[in-house]
Amino acid sequence: MLLPRLTDCINCSSVPVLLADIDCKLTELAKDLYNNTVFSLNRKIQGQLTLDLLNYKRILQYKLCNPDYASGYTVEQIASRVKLLIHK
């Protein structure tokens, strides 16, 4: 199976940058949820995406403190999945 590469950025796969990207996407989703609730916009809310991003954020925070956490997965593998979720 072919896996597309989204970027050649060297700095993009570092843990602090990924955490900041996740925070930006979660902020965007929270604003959409707030506006949907307050203004009764009746738009679809991506709840599963929010949960997935929160799980990856937890994993990356643990990996930042302990590089041996989830040693079966590299930061690059996690970064590729996070980037796909962010641009969803």
C-alpha positions in Angstrom: 0.0 0.0 0.0 1.3 3.4 -0.9 1.5 6.0 1.9 1.6 9.6 0.7 4.1 12.0 2.3 2.6 15.3 3.1 5.6 17.4 3.7 9.4 17.5 3.7 9.6 19.8 6.7 12.3 18.5 9.1 11.0 20.6 12.0 7.3 19.5 11.5 7.8 16.1 13.0 9.1 17.3 16.4 6.9 16.7 19.4 6.4 20.4 20.5 5.4 21.4 17.0 3.0 18.5 16.7 1.5 19.4 20.1 1.0 23.0 19.0 -0.7 21.9 15.7 -3.0 19.6 17.7 -3.8 22.5 20.0 -4.7 24.8 17.1 -7.0 22.2 15.5 -8.7 21.5 18.9 -9.2 25.2 19.3 -10.8 25.4 15.9 -13.1 22.5 16.7 -14.0 24.0 20.0 -14.9 27.3 18.4 -17.1 25.5 15.9 -18.8 23.6 18.7 -19.4 26.8 20.6 -20.8 28.7 17.7 -23.0 25.7 16.8 -24.4 25.6 20.3 -24.8 29.4 20.9 -26.2 30.3 17.5 -28.1 27.0 16.8 -26.3 26.5 13.5 -27.1 22.8 13.3 -23.8 21.9 11.8 -22.2 18.5 12.1 -19.6 18.2 14.9 -16.6 15.9 14.4 -16.6 14.3 17.9 -14.5 11.3 16.9 -11.8 13.6 15.4 -11.7 15.5 18.7 -11.2 12.3 20.7 -8.6 11.0 18.3 -6.6 14.3 18.5 -6.8 14.3 22.3 -5.5 10.7 22.4 -2.6 11.5 20.1 -1.9 14.6 22.2 -1.7 12.4 25.3 0.6 10.0 23.5 2.9 12.8 22.3 3.1 14.3 25.8 4.1 11.0 27.3 6.6 10.5 24.5 8.1 14.0 25.1 8.8 13.1 28.7 9.8 9.5 28.1 11.2 8.7 24.6 10.8 4.9 25.3 7.1 5.2 25.7 5.3 3.4 22.8 8.7 2.4 21.5 7.0 0.4 18.7 6.0 3.6 17.0 8.3 6.4 16.0 7.5 10.1 16.2 7.4 10.2 12.4 4.7 7.6 12.3 2.7 9.4 14.9 3.3 12.7 13.1 2.0 11.3 9.8 -1.3 10.2 11.4 -1.6 13.5 13.3 -1.1 15.5 10.1 -3.8 13.4 8.4 -6.2 14.1 11.2 -5.5 17.8 11.3 -6.2 18.3 7.6 -9.4 16.2 7.8 
